[in-house]
Amino acid sequence: MYKSGAPLYEISTKHGVAVSTVSTWAGVAGLPVRAKGRRPSKEPDSRTSDILYKARQLPYALVAEEYGITKGGVGRLVTWWKARGYRAPLSFAVGDVIRWGDSEFLVTEITGPEAGTVQNLESEEIVYDFEWEWRNGIKARKIG
């Protein structure tokens, strides 16, 4: 059972012993001892996925208020999942109007998950390889 990956609590219940006993027996038998705690998920659950998606578009404070958590909680979720290589789905589509700083832009092309081509609506200047999120945390926001 242990070799097939059955949870320790399941094995311990079946044999009427403590979970730590199963772990000790596995070590004595020369089997690799498992790490404590649950195994980390490879993908976030639906609620966390929604939070991560909205955190790419909105200020953390607004996302936190909507989900009843703190702004720091949103930041920790983003950091934790980013460290594991997960990125929320693309936030923008061709035709969206976004705001970055005091300027508004029209998304004209998506060149990758982190960037695209935009046109400044005031000056009509075209900006290639426009990054949706800068390393210092400044993000483009969808407004239309």
Backbone as CSV, one residue per row, in Angstrom:
resi,resn,N_x,N_y,N_z,CA_x,CA_y,CA_z,C_x,C_y,C_z
1,MET,0.832,-1.205,0.000,0.000,0.000,0.000,0.870,1.261,0.000
2,TYR,1.916,1.231,0.815,2.793,2.397,0.941,3.472,2.705,-0.388
3,LYS,3.971,1.652,-1.060,4.663,1.833,-2.336,3.744,2.384,-3.413
4,SER,2.460,2.057,-3.356,1.522,2.525,-4.376,1.069,3.965,-4.129
5,GLY,1.494,4.547,-2.998,1.181,5.954,-2.736,-0.047,6.193,-1.889
6,ALA,-0.562,5.166,-1.253,-1.739,5.334,-0.389,-1.402,6.287,0.757
7,PRO,-2.347,7.125,1.172,-2.091,8.045,2.281,-1.749,7.286,3.566
8,LEU,-0.842,7.856,4.352,-0.414,7.215,5.589,-1.572,6.990,6.554
9,TYR,-2.498,7.949,6.627,-3.627,7.794,7.559,-4.500,6.598,7.163
10,GLU,-4.592,6.337,5.856,-5.386,5.197,5.370,-4.726,3.867,5.775
11,ILE,-3.410,3.811,5.615,-2.668,2.602,5.993,-2.747,2.388,7.509
12,SER,-2.576,3.479,8.266,-2.589,3.366,9.730,-3.962,2.934,10.241
13,THR,-5.026,3.439,9.631,-6.386,3.061,10.037,-6.638,1.582,9.755
14,LYS,-6.205,1.122,8.591,-6.418,-0.266,8.206,-5.722,-1.237,9.169
15,HIS,-4.532,-0.849,9.646,-3.741,-1.741,10.499,-3.845,-1.400,11.990
16,GLY,-4.618,-0.364,12.327,-4.847,-0.023,13.723,-3.623,0.501,14.453
17,VAL,-2.792,1.265,13.740,-1.596,1.846,14.362,-1.575,3.351,14.089
18,ALA,-0.646,4.045,14.730,-0.505,5.484,14.518,0.162,5.768,13.172
19,VAL,-0.096,6.937,12.629,0.498,7.348,11.354,2.021,7.339,11.467
20,SER,2.546,7.800,12.596,4.007,7.835,12.778,4.605,6.427,12.761
21,THR,3.837,5.441,13.213,4.315,4.054,13.195,4.496,3.573,11.760
22,VAL,3.547,3.907,10.894,3.643,3.512,9.479,4.891,4.135,8.865
23,SER,5.128,5.406,9.167,6.295,6.104,8.644,7.583,5.467,9.153
24,THR,7.602,5.109,10.422,8.788,4.461,11.009,9.027,3.106,10.353
25,TRP,7.985,2.298,10.210,8.114,0.998,9.573,8.665,1.139,8.150
26,ALA,8.193,2.153,7.425,8.675,2.363,6.056,10.167,2.667,6.060
27,GLY,10.615,3.505,6.993,12.033,3.833,7.099,12.875,2.626,7.439
28,VAL,12.406,1.800,8.387,13.119,0.586,8.782,13.203,-0.404,7.614
29,ALA,12.153,-0.444,6.808,12.124,-1.358,5.658,12.967,-0.848,4.492
30,GLY,13.543,0.357,4.651,14.392,0.907,3.593,13.636,1.635,2.501
31,LEU,12.351,1.893,2.732,11.556,2.646,1.751,11.806,4.137,1.938
32,PRO,11.667,4.937,0.887,11.858,6.378,1.040,10.757,6.968,1.930
33,VAL,11.180,7.720,2.946,10.230,8.329,3.869,9.638,9.564,3.202
34,ARG,8.335,9.704,3.296,7.645,10.831,2.664,7.781,12.101,3.494
35,ALA,7.738,13.226,2.834,7.782,14.514,3.526,6.491,14.718,4.309
36,LYS,6.571,15.489,5.383,5.382,15.776,6.181,4.477,16.748,5.439
37,GLY,3.204,16.715,5.805,2.241,17.644,5.207,1.654,17.095,3.919
38,ARG,0.725,17.860,3.390,0.087,17.396,2.161,0.957,17.723,0.955
39,ARG,0.721,17.020,-0.104,1.484,17.264,-1.322,0.996,18.548,-1.970
40,PRO,1.913,19.402,-2.425,1.481,20.664,-3.030,0.731,20.442,-4.343
41,SER,-0.267,21.267,-4.573,-1.054,21.192,-5.807,-0.234,21.708,-6.979
42,LYS,-0.515,21.165,-8.146,0.156,21.651,-9.351,-0.606,22.800,-9.980
43,GLU,-1.896,22.871,-9.700,-2.761,23.939,-10.211,-3.571,24.496,-9.043
44,PRO,-3.847,25.794,-9.045,-4.669,26.362,-7.966,-6.128,25.916,-8.078
45,ASP,-6.832,25.923,-6.940,-8.259,25.609,-6.980,-8.999,26.759,-7.670
46,SER,-10.287,26.610,-7.904,-11.027,27.596,-8.708,-11.055,28.977,-8.041
47,ARG,-11.215,29.041,-6.722,-11.255,30.335,-6.030,-9.899,31.046,-6.145
48,THR,-8.819,30.298,-5.891,-7.485,30.880,-5.989,-7.188,31.308,-7.417
49,SER,-7.613,30.504,-8.378,-7.418,30.850,-9.782,-8.122,32.165,-10.124
50,ASP,-9.342,32.349,-9.600,-10.073,33.604,-9.819,-9.329,34.783,-9.198
51,ILE,-8.815,34.585,-7.994,-8.070,35.654,-7.314,-6.834,36.024,-8.124
52,LEU,-6.094,35.018,-8.598,-4.880,35.272,-9.379,-5.197,35.991,-10.685
53,TYR,-6.297,35.610,-11.328,-6.702,36.251,-12.579,-7.019,37.730,-12.339
54,LYS,-7.822,37.995,-11.308,-8.200,39.379,-11.021,-7.030,40.205,-10.525
55,ALA,-6.082,39.560,-9.832,-4.906,40.274,-9.322,-4.018,40.775,-10.452
56,ARG,-4.136,40.179,-11.633,-3.363,40.670,-12.786,-3.991,41.915,-13.397
57,GLN,-5.257,42.201,-13.055,-5.954,43.312,-13.681,-6.279,44.452,-12.719
58,LEU,-6.492,44.117,-11.464,-6.992,45.089,-10.501,-6.006,45.273,-9.354
59,PRO,-6.114,46.389,-8.629,-5.275,46.553,-7.438,-5.587,45.452,-6.420
60,TYR,-4.561,45.015,-5.725,-4.731,43.946,-4.746,-5.792,44.282,-3.706
61,ALA,-5.912,45.539,-3.331,-6.892,45.945,-2.314,-8.322,45.634,-2.763
62,LEU,-8.641,45.872,-4.034,-9.983,45.583,-4.547,-10.246,44.080,-4.592
63,VAL,-9.248,43.317,-5.007,-9.396,41.864,-5.066,-9.583,41.316,-3.650
64,ALA,-8.787,41.821,-2.718,-8.868,41.376,-1.322,-10.252,41.648,-0.745
65,GLU,-10.782,42.819,-1.010,-12.106,43.183,-0.496,-13.184,42.253,-1.051
66,GLU,-13.093,41.949,-2.329,-14.092,41.089,-2.968,-14.085,39.668,-2.384
67,TYR,-12.906,39.162,-2.036,-12.796,37.789,-1.558,-12.677,37.669,-0.037
68,GLY,-12.738,38.783,0.655,-12.709,38.742,2.115,-11.371,38.337,2.697
69,ILE,-10.290,38.711,2.025,-8.947,38.444,2.538,-8.178,39.757,2.582
70,THR,-6.954,39.734,3.068,-6.160,40.956,3.136,-5.414,41.188,1.822
71,LYS,-4.966,42.412,1.646,-4.164,42.758,0.476,-2.875,41.928,0.471
72,GLY,-2.297,41.738,1.652,-1.098,40.912,1.772,-1.369,39.463,1.417
73,GLY,-2.585,38.991,1.728,-2.969,37.624,1.375,-2.991,37.422,-0.127
74,VAL,-3.483,38.422,-0.843,-3.486,38.361,-2.310,-2.042,38.320,-2.810
75,GLY,-1.201,39.178,-2.241,0.207,39.218,-2.638,0.922,37.902,-2.381
76,ARG,0.629,37.271,-1.243,1.259,35.980,-0.930,0.816,34.892,-1.909
77,LEU,-0.471,34.891,-2.269,-0.948,33.908,-3.255,-0.232,34.099,-4.600
78,VAL,-0.142,35.352,-5.035,0.511,35.643,-6.315,1.973,35.191,-6.267
79,THR,2.675,35.532,-5.198,4.082,35.174,-5.066,4.275,33.667,-5.011
80,TRP,3.443,32.966,-4.218,3.561,31.521,-4.048,3.377,30.800,-5.376
81,TRP,2.317,31.159,-6.107,2.042,30.473,-7.369,3.019,30.889,-8.459
82,LYS,3.479,32.136,-8.431,4.452,32.585,-9.425,5.763,31.821,-9.259
83,ALA,6.165,31.558,-7.998,7.392,30.808,-7.724,7.297,29.377,-8.236
84,ARG,6.091,28.860,-8.392,5.884,27.501,-8.891,5.603,27.472,-10.391
85,GLY,5.786,28.615,-11.041,5.651,28.673,-12.487,4.242,28.879,-13.008
86,TYR,3.279,29.114,-12.106,1.902,29.317,-12.573,1.663,30.792,-12.855
87,ARG,1.052,31.077,-13.974,0.634,32.439,-14.303,-0.846,32.378,-14.650
88,ALA,-1.595,33.331,-14.153,-3.020,33.403,-14.461,-3.188,33.578,-15.975
89,PRO,-4.330,33.180,-16.505,-4.556,33.330,-17.942,-4.406,34.779,-18.398
90,LEU,-4.163,34.936,-19.673,-3.984,36.260,-20.256,-5.143,37.171,-19.912
91,SER,-4.834,38.372,-19.483,-5.848,39.307,-19.010,-6.487,40.140,-20.119
92,PHE,-5.796,40.323,-21.217,-6.275,41.251,-22.235,-6.483,40.561,-23.575
93,ALA,-7.319,41.176,-24.395,-7.582,40.666,-25.739,-7.492,41.825,-26.724
94,VAL,-7.326,41.506,-27.994,-7.291,42.534,-29.031,-8.609,43.315,-28.975
95,GLY,-8.513,44.645,-28.980,-9.689,45.502,-28.918,-9.966,46.061,-27.534
96,ASP,-9.318,45.506,-26.501,-9.502,46.032,-25.144,-8.848,47.399,-25.015
97,VAL,-9.441,48.245,-24.195,-8.845,49.531,-23.850,-8.257,49.380,-22.454
98,ILE,-6.975,49.715,-22.322,-6.298,49.578,-21.039,-5.730,50.918,-20.600
99,ARG,-5.526,51.034,-19.289,-4.910,52.250,-18.741,-3.582,51.846,-18.129
100,TRP,-2.576,52.629,-18.419,-1.264,52.462,-17.801,-0.801,53.846,-17.413
101,GLY,-0.691,54.079,-16.111,-0.372,55.426,-15.640,-1.539,56.345,-15.952
102,ASP,-1.252,57.470,-16.590,-2.304,58.427,-16.953,-2.759,58.277,-18.403
103,SER,-2.251,57.291,-19.106,-2.556,57.130,-20.529,-3.464,55.936,-20.785
104,GLU,-4.231,56.049,-21.866,-5.107,54.959,-22.291,-4.610,54.414,-23.625
105,PHE,-4.679,53.083,-23.753,-4.171,52.417,-24.943,-5.203,51.437,-25.467
106,LEU,-5.156,51.189,-26.765,-5.970,50.175,-27.417,-5.053,48.997,-27.733
107,VAL,-5.434,47.790,-27.295,-4.639,46.596,-27.582,-4.879,46.222,-29.043
108,THR,-3.807,46.207,-29.840,-3.936,45.905,-31.260,-3.403,44.525,-31.622
109,GLU,-2.540,43.951,-30.750,-1.977,42.638,-31.033,-1.474,42.020,-29.731
110,ILE,-1.667,40.713,-29.582,-1.112,39.968,-28.455,0.117,39.242,-28.980
111,THR,1.297,39.576,-28.445,2.530,38.956,-28.937,3.029,37.846,-28.031
112,GLY,2.405,37.665,-26.881,2.802,36.622,-25.938,1.997,36.777,-24.664
113,PRO,2.213,35.895,-23.710,1.422,35.961,-22.483,1.711,37.177,-21.618
114,GLU,2.852,37.820,-21.831,3.234,38.945,-20.976,3.291,40.289,-21.707
115,ALA,3.028,40.299,-23.004,3.207,41.543,-23.752,2.333,41.576,-25.002
116,GLY,2.266,42.765,-25.585,1.502,42.938,-26.811,1.826,44.272,-27.453
117,THR,1.142,44.572,-28.537,1.289,45.847,-29.222,0.057,46.680,-28.899
118,VAL,0.285,47.944,-28.536,-0.808,48.832,-28.181,-0.663,50.160,-28.906
119,GLN,-1.786,50.878,-28.966,-1.772,52.202,-29.588,-2.278,53.199,-28.566
120,ASN,-1.493,54.241,-28.327,-1.891,55.303,-27.409,-3.086,56.030,-28.018
121,LEU,-4.174,56.145,-27.272,-5.391,56.739,-27.820,-5.297,58.251,-27.961
122,GLU,-4.408,58.893,-27.218,-4.256,60.353,-27.330,-3.305,60.733,-28.457
123,SER,-2.102,60.156,-28.453,-1.091,60.530,-29.446,-1.094,59.634,-30.682
124,GLU,-1.844,58.531,-30.632,-1.909,57.534,-31.693,-0.567,56.845,-31.955
125,GLU,0.379,57.007,-31.028,1.675,56.346,-31.128,1.488,54.845,-30.885
126,ILE,2.189,54.030,-31.655,2.126,52.582,-31.492,3.321,52.145,-30.644
127,VAL,3.045,51.323,-29.639,4.091,50.824,-28.744,4.177,49.314,-28.921
128,TYR,5.344,48.838,-29.385,5.566,47.410,-29.583,6.144,46.800,-28.309
129,ASP,5.892,45.531,-28.093,6.390,44.794,-26.917,6.040,45.500,-25.615
130,PHE,4.818,45.974,-25.530,4.311,46.607,-24.315,4.062,45.521,-23.268
131,GLU,4.717,45.627,-22.116,4.576,44.612,-21.071,3.371,44.925,-20.201
132,TRP,2.500,43.911,-19.995,1.291,44.116,-19.195,1.645,44.418,-17.738
133,GLU,2.714,43.816,-17.253,3.100,44.013,-15.853,4.604,44.230,-15.789
134,TRP,5.011,45.352,-15.210,6.435,45.634,-15.084,6.981,44.980,-13.835
135,ARG,8.271,44.800,-13.790,8.907,44.121,-12.657,8.713,44.855,-11.331
136,ASN,8.483,46.135,-11.374,8.289,46.884,-10.134,6.840,46.828,-9.653
137,GLY,6.014,46.014,-10.305,4.636,45.815,-9.847,3.600,46.694,-10.524
138,ILE,4.000,47.647,-11.351,3.034,48.499,-12.049,2.372,47.656,-13.134
139,LYS,1.036,47.703,-13.179,0.285,46.877,-14.126,-0.619,47.731,-14.988
140,ALA,-0.824,47.253,-16.211,-1.851,47.858,-17.060,-3.193,47.379,-16.550
141,ARG,-4.208,48.233,-16.620,-5.539,47.895,-16.121,-6.551,47.972,-17.272
142,LYS,-7.410,46.976,-17.357,-8.451,46.970,-18.387,-9.547,47.935,-17.976
143,ILE,-9.918,48.837,-18.899,-10.990,49.804,-18.591,-12.125,49.725,-19.602
144,GLY,-11.953,49.002,-20.666,-13.044,48.895,-21.636,-12.778,47.872,-22.676
